[in-house]
């Protein structure tokens, strides 16, 4: 299925052509029918042989309604450019052609209308030549021409040419990231709120949970229709109307986006490439920090244009800008957009979104930023993907495939190649498939080497500062690396698997780090151990030991297994502890149970030590307390 749109000056016959093609009057508003002028978007459809159902978005031609026009043309496969023979090229004809070119809509048919209202066919040919000249050097330079008369309204030739135009059009790709740019919201008795738009990048099904961005409303799809036909599943590239439960019409409007919950993050700052129009469209340079109006998808929002690399961009020139938006929107890398001046209202340029979530506000002059923009704008697919890794760091496979701006199959192929030749490192299982939805982490080799260095530097510095500690707590290292839990775990486990670090319980260390007691510390430990040997069942408490040798040295001998901590303030030699456990188990096997007093007498210790020892055995699952006795589990 395909969606196309009309374009052209007011009163040149766009709606008449659509009605002749489809039998549907696209002017749905009473005011439109009374004034015989399209004000808002109109919708119709037609079944074409070999093509199937084609949706048609009829756009207004009056300059006052250019915002409505732009909401309808952002995601179409082709355009019907309508030019009246009795007037020829008019201001909105020129502006609409420029908009189609900026949006890179490269398929279309030029319909010369009202050919029966001019005196001679020579005039029609003259108008046609003017249009062809205007289309020269635009994306529609090869568009075929069809004539349309007011009286007969014969559309047989238009049918044939439209089939040829759409026959080779590549269908919308399925990135498994469905999004619907809402261009109309209304209520229907018995159904509630209905949202319409052209579905992009993925499929939606009745029953799916969805979120409306950027407002954050969530609901479930109760029903869907396409061209008045109920459907259960909607594929990318078709116009659909969806009924969502729990959503009020007053809460949303044109420009919002329907997608899966958590699929997108709204933004108020975007990096874009721009081509500024010249000649009869725009004669004024775009200046740094100038206020403009952004049209993208079905959204319209005010923005401030922060030019990168110069104080201004001259008419006809290309450049890069960062748009600081007045409100949040949802867009993706690669989306096309249009810029207009708010007053006087005119289209000044457009381009492509390079980064929908830039991490910083770029300085006016920065060579590294300009170099990055150059690659994102004009680089090869490999360069673009490598640039994506360099700016994003550690990312999921899903993010690479859905955010890089490349077509899905192309992104998968290039990512496989980069992994194979060592340009990209995979964290974890290397056999996982590279698919949309995969949460496996990947990063460029340069980023991997940088992460290795950062971890090494953090651990080396820690070992130097705390030589008696076995290593740094994982949580502390994660905090120092400024990574979220899932990313950090994947990174540190991969480093451990490669022998770059050691992980023991919650502690991370460098493989060559050893804790060695020397000098006075070793003498203090030797004296302490002798005390434990001399009276193994009435040992110094933990607080006493800390006073004697310090926290760090105690941690060392606990980690080395010389001592065992069995209760907040009790310590035993490991050999003593193991002997006590075995003797207690033997006693219970013989007697059936044991009491605190019996343990105290068995080892000639105090009740405090005996009770602490038994409670420890309970916590270890060796014994079970029943009243005042313990039995083996």
N, C-alpha and C positions, 0 to 999 in steps of 0.2 A: 504494500500500500504506500501511496505517496500523498504529500500535502503540498499544494502550490498556492501562490497568492497572485493578486492583481497588483498593478502599479500604474500610475499615470495621473494626469491633471484632472481637476474637478470637472464633471459634466462631459467627460470624453467618452462615456459609455461603458465603464468597467462593469457596473452592476447589470446593465443590459446584456452584455456578452455572457456574463455568468448565468443569468436566467435563461438565455437562449441555449447555452450548453447543457444546463442541468434541469431546467424546468422549475427551479426553485428561486424565488425572489430573495436575495440575500439581505435586503433592507428590512430588518425585523422590527425596527422601532417605528412607532406611529409618526413621529416627527420626521423621520427619514422619508417615509412614503408621502407625507404631505408636502415636504420641501423638494422631493425628488433629488435628494442629495445624501450620499452616505456620510454618516457622522461617526459611527463607531464600527467595529469589525462586524462583517457579515459572514455567514458560513453556508456553504452548499457542497454538493458532492455529485460525482458522476462515475458510472462504470464504463471503463474503456477496455476494448478488446486487447488481450495480451498483457494488460497492465493491472486490471482489477479496479477497485474503488479508489478514486482520487478525490481527496478533500480539497476544497477551494476556500481560501480566506480572502474575502473581498474587503479591501482597505479603503478608507476615505482619501479623496484627492485634494481636499481643501487644505490650504496651508495652516488653518487654525486647528486642524485635527491631525497634524503630523505625528504627535505622540501616540495617538491611537493606531496610526498606520505602522509605526515602528514596532508596536506590540504584536503585530500580526505577521511580520516578515522574518523574524529572527531564526526560524527553524524550518524553512521550506525547501523543497527539492528543486523548484523551478518557479518562474514568474511569467505571467501574462502581462506584457507591457502594452498598455492601450493608449493609442494616440489618435485623436480625431483628425480626419482629413481636412475638415473645414477650418481648423485652427492651427494644426501642426504642433511643433514643439512649444510647450509653454513652461512657465517657471517650475511648476511641480513635476512636470515631465523630467526636467533636468535634475531636480533634487532627488526624485525617486531613482533615476538611473545611477546617480552618484551613490546613493544608499545601497543599491544592489551590488555595485562594484566594491564598496567598502566591506560589505558582508560576504563578499566572494561567492555570490550566487551566480553560477556560471551556466545555467541552463534556462532557456526561456523561449517564448514566442512573442513576436511583435504583432499586435493586432491593430491594423489601420481601420478605424471605424468611420461610419458616416460617409463612405466613399460615394454614395448616391446623392449626397447633398452638395457636391462640388460641380463646377461647370464642365470640367474635362478631366480625362484620365491622366493627362500630362501633369495636372496639379497633384494628383495622387502620387505619381512617380517622384515629383519634386519633394513632397513631404517625406516620402519613403527614403529618398537620398539624404535628406537632412537628418533623419533619425539614424540612418546607417553611419553617417559621419559622427554623430553624437556618441554612438556606441563604439566607435573605433577606439582601440586601446583600453577597452573595459572588458570585464568578464563576459559580457553579452555580445561581444563583437561578431560572433558567428550565428547569432539568433536568426531563425527564418522569419519571413513576413507572411501574414495572412490578411486578406481584406474581408471586411464585414459591413454589409449594407443595412441601413436602418429599416428598410421595408421588408426585404426577404428574410433577413436574419439567418441566412444559411450558415450552418457551422460544420458542414461535412468536411471541408478542407481543414478547418481548425482541429477537428477530431483527429484526422490523419496525422497532421503535423505534431500534435500534442503527444500522440502515441510514440512517434519517432523520437521526440524529445525525451520522454521518460523511459523508453525501452532500455536504454543503456545506463540509466542512473543506478548507482550502487546503493543498495538498501542501507538504512540506518544500522550501525553496528550495535550489537548487544554486549555491553560491558558489564552486565549484571549490576548496574548502578542506576536503576530507573529514576527519572525525574520528570516532573510535569510542570512546565512554566505556565502558571494560571493566567489566562487572558480574559476569563469571564467568570463571574460568580452570580448565581441566582438561586431562588428557592422555587420548588415545585410542590404543589399540594400533594400530600400523602407521602412525599419522599424527604422533604427538608432541603438542606443546602446541596447544590450541585456545582461542581467545579469543572471547567473545560480547559483544554490546551492540547498541544502536540506532545506526545510521549517520546522521550529521548533516552538512549543509552541502556535500556533494560526493559523487563516485562513487569507488569502488575497483574495481580489476580484478585478476584472477589474474595473477601475474607482477609486480605493482607492488612497488617498493622502499618499505618503510615504516619508521618509527621509533616506538619505544614511549617515550612521555614520562611522567614526567620522568627515567626511569632511563637514557635514551640508548641503548637497545639497538636495533640495526637488523637487518632481515631482509627476506625476500621472501615475498609471499603465494603459498603453494603450492596452496591450494584454498579455496573459500568455499561455504557452504550457507546457505539461508534456509528455515526450516521443513522441514528434512530433504531439501531439494531442492538438488543441486549447481548453482551458477551461476558464470558467468564475469565478470559485471559486477554490482555492487551499487549501487543508487540510494539517495539520501538518504531517510530516513524508514522504513526497514525494519530488522528485526532480522536480524543475520547472525552466523554463526560462521565465523571465519577460522583457517586453519592457517598458521603462519608458520615458515619454516625457521630453524634456528639459535637458537631461543629456548627456554629452560628454564622450566618452570612455577614453580620456586622463585625465579626472578629478578623476577617481576612479580606483581601482585595487583589486586584490585578497586580502581577509582579511577584506574588508569593510562589513558593515551589513546594510541590508534593513529592516526597521521597520516603525511603525507609527510615525508621527511627534511628537517630545517631549516625546517619550516612554522611551528612554534611555538617560543616561548621560555618555559620554566617561570618561575614567579614565586612569591615569598614575601610580596608586599605588594600589596594590591588596594584600590581605592576603591569603595565601594558605597553605594547608598541603602538605607534600612531602614525597615520598618514594624513597630513593636513590638506584639505581641498584648496584649490586655487581658482583662478579665473573668475567666472560669474557666480561661484558659490561662496568664496571667502577671500577677502583681500587684506585681512587683518592678521598679524602674527598672533600665535598663542603665547601668552606670557606666563612666566613663573608665578604660581599661586593664583592664577586667574580662576574665577568661578565658572563652572560649566555644568551642563546637564547630561548625565549618562543614561543611555538606553541600552539595556542588555537583557536578553531573554524577553520577558514581558514586563520587566521592571523599568522604572523611571526614577532617578534619584539625583539630587544635587551633589556636586563634588567640587573639590579644589584640586586643580592640576598642578602637581609639583614636577617641573621639568627636570630631567636628569642630563647633565652634560652641557647645558647652556641656559641662558636667561630667557630665550624665546625660541620658538620654532616658526619658520617662515612659511607662508602659503605654498603648497606644493612640495614641501620637504617632509622627510620621515624623521622620527625620533622616538624617544622613550619617555614616559611619564609615570609618576606614581599618583594615583587618584585617591584622595582622602575623602571618603564618602560621608554624607550627612546622616545616613542611616544604614543599617545592616542589610545586606543582600546575600544571596547564594549563587555562586558562579563556579565554573571550573576552568582550569587551564585550557587554553585553546578556543574558548568561547569568543565569538565576534561581537563587537559593540559599536555603537555610534555615539559621537559627541555633538552636542548642539550648544550654541550660546543661548542663555535664557532671554536676553534682551539686547538688540532685536533678535527674535528667534530665527536662527538659521543653522543648518547643518555645516559643521566646520571640519569634520574628519571622523576617523574611526580606525579600528585595528583589531588586535588580538590580545587576549589576556595571557600574560606570561607567568604570573604567579598570583594566585588568589589569596595567599596567606604570607606575604613578606614579613620577615621577622623584625625588620627595623624600618624607620623612615630614612631613606637614603639621603646623603648629603648631595648638594647641587653638583659638585665636581668630585667624582671618585672613579679612578680608572678601572679598578677591579669590578665595580658595579656595571660600568659600561661594557666591559669585556664579557661579563656574564649575560647581560642583555643581548649582546651581539650574537652569542651562541644560541640563546633561547629563541631569537628571532630568525636567524639565518643558518644555524648550524645543521649538521647532518643529524639523523636520528640517533646515532651512537653518541655524538657530542651532546645532544640535548639530554639523553638519559644519564650520561656521566655527570653533566652539569647538575641534574636533579639530585643525584646522590651527594654531590659535593655540598649542596646547599641544605640538604635535609638530614645528613648524617645517617643514623641507624633508622631504617624504616621497614615496614612490613611489605611483603610481596604484594599484598592487596593494594597498598598505597602506591607502589611503583606502577602497577598496571592501570590504576584508575586516576592517578593524579599527574602523571608525567606529560600528558597532552598528546601522547602517541596513540595510534590505533592499537586495539588490544592484541591482535595477532602479531603485529610488528613489535610491540613492546615485549611480548613473550619471547619471540625469536631473538631479539637483541639481548635481552636479559640472560637467556641461556648461553649465548655466545660469550657475554662478559664473564659469566661464572666459569665457563669452560677455560677461557684464556687467563683467568686470574685477576681480571679487572674488578670483579665483585666477589665479596666473601659472603658465604651463607653461614648463619649461626644455627647450629643444631643439625638435625637430620638432613643430609644432602640429597636424599631420595624423594623428598616431598615434591609433589607436582607444583608447577608455577601456575596457579589459577587465581582468579578473582575470589576474594574471601579468605585467602591464605594469610595466617597471622605469623608465618615464619619471618624472621628478621634477616635483612641483607644490608650490606654497606659496601662502599667502594673500598678497594685495597688501600688507598691513601688514608681514608678515614679509619680503617682497621689498624693500620700502623700507628696512627695518631692515638687511637684508644689504647693500644698496647703501651705506648710510651707514657700516657697519662697514668695508667694503672701502675706501671713500674715505678714512676716517679713518686706517686702517692705512697706506695708500699715501702719503697726504699727509704724515703724520708721518715716514715713512721718507725721502721726498724732502727734507724739511726737514733731517733729520739727516745724510743722505748725498747732497748735491746733485750730486756728480760721478758717482754711480752711475745707470745707466739705469733701474733699478727693483729690485723685491724678487724674490727667487727664489720660484717657485711653491710649493715645498715649505714655505718659511718662512711664506708667507701662509696656506697651508692649515693649518699648525700653529697660527697665531695665531687663525684662524677656528674652530678646534676642530671641523673637519668631516672625514669620511672621504673617501677618494680619489675615489670615484665621485660623491658629492654635490658635492664641491668642484669637480671638473672640469665637471660640468653647470652649476653656478652661474657659474663664471668665464668659461666659453665663451659663455653667454647674455649676460653683461655685455659681453664683447668684441664680440659680434655687434650689440649695441645702441650701441656706441661709448662705453660707460662706462669701459672700461679698454683698454689695449693689451697684447697678448701677443706677445713676440718670443722665440722659442725657449723657454727656461725662466724668462724674466723677465717680470714683470707691472708695468705702470706706469700712471699717470694720463695721459690723452691730451695734456694741456697741459704735461706735464713735459718740459723741455729741459735738456740738459747743456751749459753754456756755460763755457768757460775764460776767466778774466779776470785782469788784473793780473800778479802774479809767476808764476802758473801758466802763463799764456799765453807769457810771456817765456821760461820754462824750456823749454816745448815747442818754441818757435821755434829756440832754441839747439840742442836735440836734433835737430830735423829737418835743420838745416844740417849737422850731423855726418854724418847718414845720406846727405845729398846729396853731400858732399865725398868720401866713400869708400863707395859704395853696396853693395859686396860684402864689406866687412870692417867690419861695423857693431858698435856696442856691444851687449854681451850683455843679456839680459833683466834679470839681477841688477844690472848696471851702470845700466841705465835706471831701475830702481826706486829705486836710490840717488839718482839725479839728480832724478826728478820725483815719485816715490811710486806706490804701487799704484793708487790711485783714478784719478790722471791717466793712467796707462798704460792702464787699463781703458777710459777715455774715448776715447783715440786709436785703440785697437784696435777699439772698437765703431763709431767713425766711419769706419773703413776706411783710416786714414792709414798705420798699420803692420799687418803681417801676422806672426803668430807661427807658425813652421813646425816648430819643434822645441822641447823644453822650455826651452832657453836662447838660442834664435836668433830675431832679428827682422829684417825687411826692410821698406823702403817698399813699398806696394802696387804702384806702377808698376815698381819694380825687380824685384819677385817675378814679376809677369806677363811682363816682358821676359825674365827668366831661363828661365821655363817655355817660352816660344815659341822661344827660341834653342836650348834643349836638344832640343826636339822636331824642329826643322829639322835639327840635327846628326845625330840618330838616323835620320831619314828618308834622309839622304845616306849615312851610314856604316853603318847597320844596327844599331848599338849605341853605347854610350858608357860610359866608366869614370869612377871618382871622380877620377883624375888628370887626365882630359881636361876634366872640369867645372872642376876647380881652375885649370887653365891658361887655359881659355876666359874665365873671369871674374876672373883674377888674384886669387884668394882663397886661403884656407888649406884644408887637407884637412878640417879639422873642419867648416867651413862647407859645403864641397862634399858631404861625406858626409851631413850633416844635411839639405841640400837634396834630394838624391836619395832619401833614406829617406822624406822628406815626399811626394815624387812617387809613390813606391811605395804609400804609405798612401792617397793620393788616387785610386789606380787609373789613374794616367797611364802609369806604367812598371812593368816587371816585372823583378826581379832574377834573372839567370841566371849563376851563378858570380860572377865579379868585374865583370860588365857589366850594363847595363840596356837593355831593349828596350821599344818602345812596345806597349801592350796594344791 
